[in-house]
Amino acid sequence: MGISEVEEMNKVLAGNFTITEWDDIKKEVDGLNLDIEIGQPTVVKNYTHNDKSFTYMMLVNYAIDAETIYTMAMTVNGMLLNKRLIWMAYYLDYDGEDSIELLQSKSNAILDNIISANK
């Protein structure tokens, strides 16, 4: 893979965040009979940290029961390493706007470290 394929995967991934596709995924998750309800992920930011990666920042609600509901902040990253597309995800509990800044900072640092270690 090269840079153009990373850009193409970014576009493909963007197409996955639609209600129709989420409904299909949710049906499969619901079929597992887990005692958890997963809301539809909402992309709050999409950016390229460098020319070898892209990042989607999302928020999603989880409900374990009627009283235990929380929001997870996460990044989904694609990065080009040694001509291969590698996926990475980073999660933390959402606790206001500072969580988004922390999420982006930590996700970018991890990306930098992984890319730097694989030069």
Secondary structure in CASP SS format (residue, H / E / C, confidence):
PFRMAT SS
TARGET T0000
AUTHOR 0000-0000-0000
METHOD secondary structure of the structure
MODEL  1
M C 1.00
G C 1.00
I H 1.00
S H 1.00
E H 1.00
V H 1.00
E H 1.00
E H 1.00
M H 1.00
N H 1.00
K H 1.00
V H 1.00
L H 1.00
A H 1.00
G H 1.00
N C 1.00
F C 1.00
T C 1.00
I H 1.00
T H 1.00
E H 1.00
W H 1.00
D H 1.00
D H 1.00
I H 1.00
K H 1.00
K H 1.00
E H 1.00
V H 1.00
D H 1.00
G C 1.00
L C 1.00
N C 1.00
L C 1.00
D C 1.00
I C 1.00
E E 1.00
I E 1.00
G C 1.00
Q C 1.00
P C 1.00
T E 1.00
V E 1.00
V E 1.00
K E 1.00
N E 1.00
Y E 1.00
T C 1.00
H C 1.00
N C 1.00
D C 1.00
K C 1.00
S E 1.00
F E 1.00
T E 1.00
Y E 1.00
M E 1.00
M E 1.00
L E 1.00
V E 1.00
N E 1.00
Y E 1.00
A E 1.00
I C 1.00
D C 1.00
A C 1.00
E C 1.00
T C 1.00
I E 1.00
Y E 1.00
T E 1.00
M E 1.00
A E 1.00
M E 1.00
T E 1.00
V E 1.00
N E 1.00
G E 1.00
M E 1.00
L E 1.00
L E 1.00
N C 1.00
K C 1.00
R E 1.00
L E 1.00
I E 1.00
W E 1.00
M E 1.00
A E 1.00
Y E 1.00
Y E 1.00
L E 1.00
D E 1.00
Y C 1.00
D C 1.00
G C 1.00
E H 1.00
D H 1.00
S H 1.00
I H 1.00
E H 1.00
L H 1.00
L H 1.00
Q H 1.00
S H 1.00
K H 1.00
S H 1.00
N H 1.00
A H 1.00
I H 1.00
L H 1.00
D H 1.00
N H 1.00
I H 1.00
I H 1.00
S H 1.00
A H 1.00
N C 1.00
K C 1.00
END
